[in-house]
Amino acid sequence: MADEDVRAYGSVAPLKVGLLNDYPTRSSTEDDTLDTLRLVFDEAVSAGLVDRPIEVVRRDVIGLPNGTYHAVERGYDELVAEGCLMIFGPYVSDNAVPLSAHADRVAKVPNLILSGSEEALGEWTFALNNGSMPEEPVMLAAVMLGDGRSRIAIAYEASLIGKEYLAFAEKAYSAAGLKVVATAAIPQVEADKAAVVAELRAAGPDALVHVGFGHGLWGFSDALESADWDPPRYTTTAFEMAHINAEWMHHLRGWIGLDSYDERNRVGQAFLDRFEARYGRRPAHSMPGLCHDVATVIARGLAAARPLTGEGVKHGIEQVKLVPSASGAPGTFLRFGRYIRQGWLGSDYLIARRVLPDGSGHVFHAAPSDNIARAVSACRD
């Protein structure tokens, strides 16, 4: 027997969890993500929920829209080969949708994604979706109704995400009694927005909506200022890009959007108390709460796995029921099941926030549930 085998004999191997980051930003939010996972996993071990250490194996790859899907699939396969029992990621729908089919073909480990496309769900793919293409338009419609809007102009990113958002937005806004007076495609990269701003303005809207991943927002506020037009403006969970750095916050100045961070959530604030005690900082954005919930689901899946294999963890995640979440408004819960792959329970797992006009920060704006009934009543009728 080799010396390394002798040393390992009788020891306890850590449980490996993969982190597949398909949108690396080299920002502090990535540190918050990794630190949150480690804290929640350590708490699960200390509490006796899991009987051995949990090791995070990280893969940063540049997936779509800036890179390739191939890099994402390769990263997934590498994490499976390293013995990960569960994979967190990818984040972006353009990557998560094709990877779901690949995960079903491989049929070895479950992955938990943040993607908003329901096309990404599958037997092996669960979602704590950081928004949803079908749901976000209904939520935004409710917020806009509460703000007294009626005529909507939509700028959509010319991409899988943007076009899927657009289709659901047109349907949801019509059902809510909001009139879409214009739509215009924009690149999913930074580009001059002057012509698009002029086109949308000519339709006479009382609100401007952006739908897409978020890169199309670069330069939008600059173009609005150049045109001396300051309409009420709304976006999807692309709003959360504002948390990446000060430059993103600047580009989103004045925008209202959907976010999973709500300072009224006591579970989330209690977690941030513990996060601050351990790391000496208190990040007031969506990723710590969201990653807390991801790590909670993974830890409970590992704890309930029988046997301790990828398939066992998949069945373990299906046992997660009515766990209070750190994300969303107070009263949001986590739950999965045999045929339940989206894990949020509660209409305000996203709320609306607003970036201040000077881009210095963001504040609570509204809860969609205040007007959800109005937003869907026409559809019921």
N, C-alpha and C positions, 0 to 999 in steps of 0.2 A: 504494500500500500504506500502511495506517495506521501511525502511529508505534509503537503497541502491537504490531502485527504484526511490525514490523522488530525491535523489542526481543526478541520471543519467538522470532524465526526462528533456528534453530540451537540453541535451548535444549532441555533435557530436561524434559518435564512429569512431575510426580510421579504415582505410582500412588495412586489414591484408594481408601480402605477406609472403609466406613460403620460407625458405632457407633450402633445403634438401641437405646436404653435405655428400656424400657417401664416401669421401676420406679425412677424417680429418688428418691434418699433424701437428697441433699445431705449425705452423710457422707464420712468419710475413705476409706471403701472405694471410692467412686467415683474419688477421686484415685488410689488404688492401681491401679484398673483402667486408667485412661488412661495413667498413668506406665508400667505394665507393657507395654502395647501399644507405646508409643513406644520403650521400651528394646529390646524384642525386634526391632522393625522396624529400628531404627538398627543393631543388631548384625548383622542380615541384610544390610544394605547394606555395612557395614564389612567383613564377611567375604566379600563378592563374590557372595553367593547371589542377591541382587537388584541390578540395575545402575542403579537410580535411586531417589530418595527415596520413602518411603511416607508419605502424608498421611492422618491420621485425620479424617474428617468426622463430627461428632457431632450426633445428634438425640435430645434428651430429650423423651419424650412420656409422658403419664399414661394407660397402658393399663388393662385389667382387672387386678385386681378393683376398684380405686378409680375408674378412669376409663372409657375406651371403647376398643373394638377399632378403631373408625374412626380414632382418632388414631394408632394403630400403623400401619395400612395407609397413611395419608397420609404418615407419616414415611418409610416404606419407599419409596414412590413418589418422594418428594423426593430421597432419597439416590441412587436410580437415575437421576433426571434430572440430578443433579450430576456424573454420570460415575463413580460408584463401581463398581469391578470386583468387589467382594465386600462383604457386609454381615454384621457380627457383631451378632446379636440377632434377635428379642427374647428375653427371659429367661423369661417366664411362659407356661405351657402354654395358658391361656385365650386368649392372643393368638397364640402360635406355631402352634396347630392351624389356625385359619382363614387365617393368613397364608401357610402352606405352599401351600394351594390357590391363593391369589393369586399367589404366586411362580411356580408352574407355569404359570398363565395368562399372566403377563408374560413369562416365559421369557427373561430377559436377564442376570441375575446370580445367583450362588449366595449363600445365607446360611447362617451357622453359628450354631446356637442352643444354649442350655443347657437347653431344655425336657426334662422327663422323660416326656412322652407320646409313644408311638410313632406316634400319629395325626398328629404334626407332621412326620414324615419324608416326603420326596418326592424327585423327580428333582433339584430345585434346592435342597433343604433338607437340610443335613448337621447332625449333632449331636455335640457333646462334652457330652452330657447331664449336667447337674449332679444326677445321680440318674435313676431310671427307675421309673415306676409298677409295671411288672411285676417289676423286679429288687429294688427297695428292700425290699419285704415279705419276700422270701427272705433278704436280708441281715439284716434285723432279727430274723427268726425264728431265724437262726443265732446272733446275739448273745444273744437271750433264752434259747435252749437252753443256751448256755455259762454264763449267769447262773443257771440252775436254775429258770426260770419255767415255768409250765404252764397257768395260767388267766388269760386276757387280756380286758380290757375296752377297747373302742375308742371314742374320741371322734373323729368325722369332720366336717370342715368341709362345710357344705351348699353345694357348688360342683362344677363339672366336675372339678377336681383332687381334691377330697375324696372324691367318690363313686367316681371311677376308682381311687384308692388303696384305698378300702374293699373294692371287689370283688376286687382282687388280694390284699389282706391276708387276707381271709377264706379265700381259696383256699390261699395260701401257708402260713398258720398251721395250717390243717387238715392239709395234706400233711406238715407238720413234727411233727404230733402235739400241737400246742398247741390248747387248747380256748378258743374265743371265747365268753365267758359273757354279754356284753352289748355293745351298740353304741348310741351316742347321737349325734344330729346337733347341731352347734354352729354359730353364725353365723361367716361368714368376716370378721368384724369384731370389735372389742373389745366384749364383752358380759358380763353377770353369769353366772358359771359355777356358782353354788351348787347349783342344781337338778340340773344335769348331774352334778356331783360326787356328789351324794347318790344319784342313780339308778345310776351306775356302781359306787359303793361297795357298794350293796345286793346286787350280784351276787356279792360275795365274790371278786374277782380277786386274784392275787398280782402283777399288773403292769398298768399303765395305758399305753395307746398312743394318741398323737394322730397323725392323718393329715390332710394338707392343705397348703396353701401356707404357712401360718404365722401369719397374723393371729389365728386362733382361739386361739393360745397366750397372748394378752394376758389377764392376769387369772387364768390357770389356777392358777399356783402360789399366788397370793393366796387363791383359793377353797379350795385344798387345805389351806393353813395355817389358814384360818378354820374348816374342818371337822375340824381336828386329825387329818388323814390324810396320811401320808407314804409312799405306795406307790412302789416302783421304777417309773420312768416313762420312756417312750421316744417318740421322734418320728422323722420322716423327715429329709430334707435341709432341712426347715424349721429344723432346728437351726442352720444357717448364718446365720440371721437374727441370732443372738447377736453376730455380728461387726459388725453395723451401728453399734451404739453401746451405751453403758452401760445405757440403759433396756431395750433388747432383752435384753442379758445378764441383767439383773435378772429379767425375766419368764421366762427359761429356766433359772433357778437350779435345780439338782438334776436337770435333764433329761439323758438320754442320747440321742444322735442320730447321724445319719450325716453325714459331712463328708469332703471330699476333701483336707484338709490333714493331712499326716503328717510330723512332724519327722524321721522316719527316712529319708525319701526324699532321697538325696544329690543328685539332679538338682535338686530343689526347693530344697534348702539352698544349693547352689552358685549358683543363680539369685538367691536372696535376698542372698547375699554381694555380687553385682554390683549388685543393686537398692539395697542399703544404701550401697555405695560411691558411687553416683550421686546418690541422693536424701537420704541421711542419716537414714533410718528403716528399720526392719525389721518389716513387718507379719506377724504370726503368725496368719494366717487363710487361708481357701481361695482368695480371689479372685486374688492375685498368681500362684499356681501355675496355677490354672485359665486365667487370661488369658494366661500364658506359653504354655500349650499351644495355646490358640486362635490366638495370634499366630504361633506356629511353623507351624501348619497353613496359615494364610493366606499367610505368607511363602513356604512351599514350594509352595503352589498358584500363587502369582504367578510364582515362578521357573520352574515347569514349564509355564506356560501357552503354548500354541502354537495360534493367535495370542494376543496379549495382549488378550483380550476376556473378557466374563463367561463365555461358554461355554468358552473356553480355560482359564480359572481353574477352572471346574467339573471339567474333565478333569484339570487339574493336581492338584487335591485328591485325586482318585482314585488318584494315584501315590504318596501318602504311605503308607509301609510301615515298621512296626517302629521308630518313633522313640521313644526313652525319654522319658517324660513327667515333668513336675514335680509333677503331682497324683497322689494316691493313694499306696498303699504302694509300697515298693521293688519293682521288677519290673513296673510298669505301663507299657504302651506305647500309642502312637498308631498307628492304621492305618485307612485307608479303601479303597474299591475301587469298581468299576463298579456293583455292587449292594449295597455296604456303605455305610450312611449314619450308623451310630453308630460313633464312633471309638475307644472304649476297648478295650484288650486286656488282660485280667487281672481276676480275681474281686474284688480289693481296690482297685478304682479309688475306692471309698468305704470308709472305716473308721469305727468308732464312737468318739465322743468324749463327754466328760461335762463339763457346766458345774458348777463347784464350788457347794456349798450356799449360800455367801454371794454368789454371782454375780460373784466377782472375776476369774474366768478359766476356762479350759477345759483338760482334760488328755486324753491318749489313754486309751481304755477297752478296746477289743478289735478284732481283725481278723475280719470275717465268715468268711473262709476257714477259720478254726480249726474251724468247725462246719457249713460249707456241706454237706458230705456227709450229715450227720445231718438237716439241714433239708430235703433233697430226697429222702432215701432212701424215705420212705413213698410219695412220688409215683411213684418208679420201680417200687416193689413193686405 
